[in-house]
Amino acid sequence: MVEKLNAVKGMNDIAPPVSAHWEWLEERLRVLMRRYGYRNLRTPIVEPTALFVRGLGEVTDIVEKEMYSFEDRLNGEQLTLRPENTAGVVRAAVEHSMLYDGGKRLYYMGPMFRHERPQRGRYRQFHQFGAEALGFAGPDVDAELIVMACDLWAELGLEGIELEINSLGQPEERQAHRKALIAYLEAHADQLDDDARRRLHSNPLRILDTKNPSMQAMVNGAPRLMDHLGMESLDHFNRLRALLDAQGIGYRINPRLVRGMDYYNLSVFEFVTTQLGSQGTVCAGGRYDGLFEQVGGKAAPAVGWALGMERILELLKEQGRLTEPWVVDVYAVVPTLAALPVAMKLLRQLRHLGVNATMHAGGVDGVGSMKSQFKKADSSGARFALVFGEQELGLGMVAVKALRVVQEGEQSQRLFPLDQAHEWAQSLRGA
């Protein structure tokens, strides 16, 4: 017997009916992007490894431990399955000179890859949706992106998502804070865990994001980056706050909020929830004005966010916001082989009129019993069964039987003329 092959651990199939929920969410995201004037960009899943080493930082967890990297056997090129897509978006913008005629608002959607321990809402192949505004320097675009995310939560009916914001300032300000932070942490070296000791001189900002309870009090007393910000950085942050206040958007300033990639500066933000256990961040982003130069382009301002599709779907499920979408409007029940040509012709016409229709099929020696066909019609999720009975066809009609809840005043079964489908097809369409 041939050995059974399974999917790679942490890389999951998304099959019906669950895939319908993904399509539902994806469509709402696309509609939101159109409303805000963001256009779709599709980048390769595989990128040069150097793109992430430069963009994310050599000492980040992603680059050090989580990337799926390999050597192309044909030409020896070092390649990586993308662990995130902001760097790829900027690489594409530089390569194709996208900003030659002004700023661009872009969005992307697709799988990312990180070698992590699979857990709820966190997988080795996961899916992100991101919005990126390239070429815009002011805090107005930072605010626009945050407002857009808030509009998404309202559109999806999600509750209990809180906004945290912070400013990382500019590189020279972070450098001054870094020196003060290292000095403080060295003075409290006896309280650092192994991970913090490893990060002490390579990436001390990440120590502030520790989840170790025994380090919380010490970390709370650490020097704050906000205290090292210059007037321009503070002005950018305060103008962002004023714009959010004007929109009535609540937020909490979290001085310990940092991002896992080195390319961020000035505004950073996260949308968090307490309803997904340890995976509380559902959307995160910020400004990354230095990334264009890091990937070999001319300096350009940029800001964006990304959300985890799996986490949003988990949260929708947790809050009871996921309803089973209607996949099929009608299911054709065909009692005899002689009725097949008529059924197929009508179904094709209905599809052209916007009705989602499927037909009982697969019988080698016949079409199957009426009982079995109705059973499959019901399990298909269809709202109606179209019955091509011999008697109905003799009258030039088709019987339409409701398979779901019948509204008050409606009939459970009706007859419609075969040659007037354009007049009654709309009544079969779902919302």
N, C-alpha and C positions, 0 to 999 in steps of 0.2 A: 504494500500500500504506500502511495506517495505521501510524504510527510505534509501535514497540514501547516500552512503558513498563516501567521497572524500579523496584524499591524505592529509597527514599532511601538514600544512602550512610551506612553505619553503623547502619541500621535493618533488621534481618534478619527474614525469614520463618522460622518454626520449624515444619517439616513432618514428617510421619511418615517414618521411624520415630523420629527424634530427639525429637519431641514426646512420645513415650511415656516417655522418660527424665525429661522435665520433670514429667509427671504423677506419676511414681513419686516424685520428690523432693518435690513439693508435698504429696503425701499424707503422707509421713513428717514433714514440717514441721507439718502440721495435727494429726497424732496427738500430736506432742511438745507442741504448744501446749495441747491438751486435757488432757494429763497435768499440766501446770503451772497450769492454771486460767486461761489467757489466751483471750480471746474476739476474734473477728474484727471489724475495723472497715474499711470501704471508703470511701475519700475520692475526690473528683473528680480527674481527671488535670490539669485546668486550675484554677489558683488565681489570686487577685489578685497581681500582681507585688509589691505592697507587703509581702505576707506573707514573701517570701523576702528582700527588701531589709532588712526589720526583723530577721527571725529569723537569717539567715545572716551579715549584715554587708555593708555597701556595698563594702568593699574586699577581700572574698574573691574568689578566682578564679572561683567559680561565678557570683556576681552580676556581676562585671566582664566576664567573657569567655564564659561557657559556657551561659547560660540562653537558651532559645527563648522570647522575649517578643514580644508583638504587641498592637496596639490593636484592640479590638472595633469593627468598622465600623459597627455599629448604634447603639452608645451611647458610644463613645469610651473605654470602660473599658480599663485596662492589665492585660493577662492574661499568664500564663506557664505553659508546660507544666512540671509539677513536676520539679525537678532532684533532689529528695529528698522524703521524706514525713514526717519528724518534725514539721516546722512545720505541715503539714496536719493531722496527728493532734491537735496542741495546739489549732489553730484550731477543729477540730471539737469538742474537749472543752470549749472556752470557749463556743462558739456554742450548744451543746446542754446546758450546765451539767451535764456528766457527773459531776463530782466532788461534787455536792450531798449525796450519801449515802455518801461515802467514796472511797477509792482505786480505780482501775480498772487491770486488766491487759489489754492489748490487743495484737493483732498485725495486720499488713497484708501484702499481697502484690500486686505489680503493676509496670508499666513506669514508668521514670523517663527523663528526657531531658536530655542535656548535649551541647553542641556541642564535642566533643573530636576529636582525631585517632584514628580507629578503629584498634585493635590488639587482639592476643589478650587476651580477657577484659575488654575495655574498648570499649564501643560507644556510639553516640549515643542509641539507645534501648536501655536495659539494664533488667534486672529485679531488684528488691530484695525481700527478705523481712525484715520488721522486727518486733521485740518491744518494746513500750513499757509501762513501769509508771508510772502517773501518780498523784501524791498520796502517795507513800511517801518519807520523808526519810532513813531510816537506811541504813547500808552493807549491811544484810542483804539488801535487794532488789538492790543492785549485785552482791552475791555470787550471789544466786539467778540473775540473768541470765547471769552468767559460767558458773556450773555448768550451766545449761540448754544453753549453746552447747557445752560440753565433752561433755554427754550426746549432743548431736547428732552430733559427730564420731565418738563411739563407735558410735552407731546406724548411721551410714553406713559405718563401717569405715575412716575416713580416718586417716592417720598423718602425722607430720611437721608438725603444726600447733602453733605455739608461741604462748604468751600473753605479751603485754607490757602493763604497767600503769604509770600515772603519776597524779599529782594536779595539776590546774590551779588548785587553791585557789579563793578567792573573788575577785570583781572588784577589790577594793582591794589584795589581795595581788598579783594579776597586774599592777596598775598600778605598784606599787613595783618589781616585777621588770622591767617594761617600761622604766622609766626607767633602771635599771642596765644593761639589755641594750642600749638605744640608745646609751648612753654608751660601752659596750665596743665595739660595732660601729663607731661613729664613730671610735674610736681605731684601728680596723683597716680603715678605709675602702678602703685600697689593695688589700685582699684580697677585696673584695666584687664579685660579678659584677653584670651589669645588672639581673637580676631581684631580687637582694638590695638593690641601691640603690633600686629602685622601692618595695620593701616597707619600707625602713628606718624610716620614720616612720608608715606606715599600718598595717602588720601585721608587726612585727619577729619575733613568735613563729614565724611561718612560715619565717623564715630558718633556724631551728634544724633544720628538716626538709629542708634542701637535699640534693640528690643530687650536687652538684658536688664531685668528689674534691679539687680544689685548695682548697676551703674547709673540709674536714673538720677539720683540726687546729685551725684558728682557732675553729670553732664548738664543738669539744669543750672549749675553755677558757672559753667564755662563762658568765656568771652563771647559776646554776641556779634555776629557779622553786621547787624544793623548799626551798631555803635561805631563801625569803621567806614560807613558809607559817606561819600562826599556829597556836596550840594546837588550835583546833577543827578546822581543816582537816587537821592532822597526825593528830589522833585519829580522824577519819573514815577516813583512808587506812590507818592502822595497824589499825583494827578490820576493815576489808575484808581486809587481808593475813592477819589471824588467822583469819578465816572461811575463806579459801581454803586456808590451811595445814591447818586442821582437816579439810577435804575431800580433802586430798592432791593438790591441784591445783598444778602447778608454774607458775611465772611468772618473768619478768624485769622488774625496774624499769627503765624507759627514760626518763630525765629529759628526753630530747628529743622524747618523744611528745607531739604536739599534734594538734588536730583542725582540719579546714578550715572549720568553722563557728564563728561567734562565740558561739553560745549555750551552749557547754559550760562546766561548772565542776566542781570537785572531781574525782571519779574519771573517768578516761578509760582505754580499753583497746583493744587490737587483737589479733586472731588472725592470725598471719602464717605464710607458707610460703616456702621457697626453690624450689619446684617449678613456679612459674608465671612465671618470669622477673621482669621489672620490676614486674609486677602482683602483689606478694606479699601484700597484705592481702586476706583472704577474709571477715573479719567485723570490725566496729569499732563502738564506741559509747562511752557514758559518761553522766554526769549533766548535766542542763540545767535547773537550778532557776529560772533567770531568764526562761525562754522564755514562760511564761504571761503575765507582765506585758508582755513585748515585743509580744505580739499582741493586747493590750487586755484581758486577763483579770486575775483576782485571783492574787496570788502563790501558787504551788503547786510542790512538789518533783516531780521527774520524772527517770527514767533509762531508757535503752534501748539497743538495738543494731540494726544492719542488716547483712545479708550479701548479697553479689552472687551471684545464682543462676547466672549464666554462669560465674563463677569456681569455684563449688562443683562444677558439672558438669564443668568442665575438669579440676579436681583429681581428681574421681572417675574420669574417663577416664584421666588420667595414671597413676593408681595401679591401674588395671585393675579398678575396682570397678563399672563399668557393664556389666551383662549385659543382653542383649536381652530385655525383658519379653514374656511371652506376651500378645499382643493378642487373639487369637482362640482359643477352645477347639476349636470344630468348624467345618468347611467342608462344606457340603452339595453333593454331586455328584448331579446330576439328569439321568439319561440320556434321559428322554423328557418331552415336554410334558404327557403324561397324568399324570406323577408330581408335577408342580408343586404342585397343591393339597394333596396329602398332605405334601409336604416343607415347605411354608410353614406348615401347621398344626402339624406337629411342632416345627419350629424356634421358633415362637412360644411353644409350651408349654415348651420347654427354656429359653428366655430368662426366662420367668416363674419358673423353678426355679433361676435364677442362672447359667446356662451362657451364655458369650459365643459367639454363633453367627452365621455369615454364609452366604450362599448364592450359588452361581454364577448370574449373571444377565446380561441385556443382549443375548441372542440375538434377532435380529429374525425370522429364518426358522426358528429351532429353538433348542436348548439347547446345542449345541456337542458336539464329540466327547468321549468319555470320556478320551482321552489329554490333550487340552487342558485339560479340567476338573481332572484330577489334577495337572497341572503348575501350574495356578493355585492349587489347594488347598495344594500344597507351598510355593509362594512366598508364600502368605498368612501363614505362620508358625503356622498352626493345628496343634494337637496331634493331632487326629483328622479323618478324612474320614467323613462320613455318606453312604453310597451307597444311593440309593433305586432299586435295580434292580428290573426287572419280576418276576424270580423271587422276590426277597425280599419285595416288596410282596404278592405272591400268597399268601405264608405269613403275612402280617400282621406282618412283621419289617422292620428296617432293619439294614444292615451297617455296622459301625463299624470302620474301618481305622486303625491307628496310623501316623502320619506321622513321628514322631520316634523316639528311642531306646526300644526295648521293654525293660522291666525283666525280670530273670530270672524265669521262671515265668509270664510274661504271654503271651497270644496276640496275634499281630499283627493278627488280624481276628476280630471276634465278631458274633453276631446278637443283637438286642434286640427285644422285643415293642413294637410301636408304641403299644399302649394301656396300657403300664406304664412310661412315661417317668419318672414320679416315683420309681420304684424304682432306676433305673440312671443318672439324670442326674448324680448327685453324682460318679460315677466318671469323668465327662468334664471336670470342672472343674479348672482349673489351680490352682496354689498361691496 
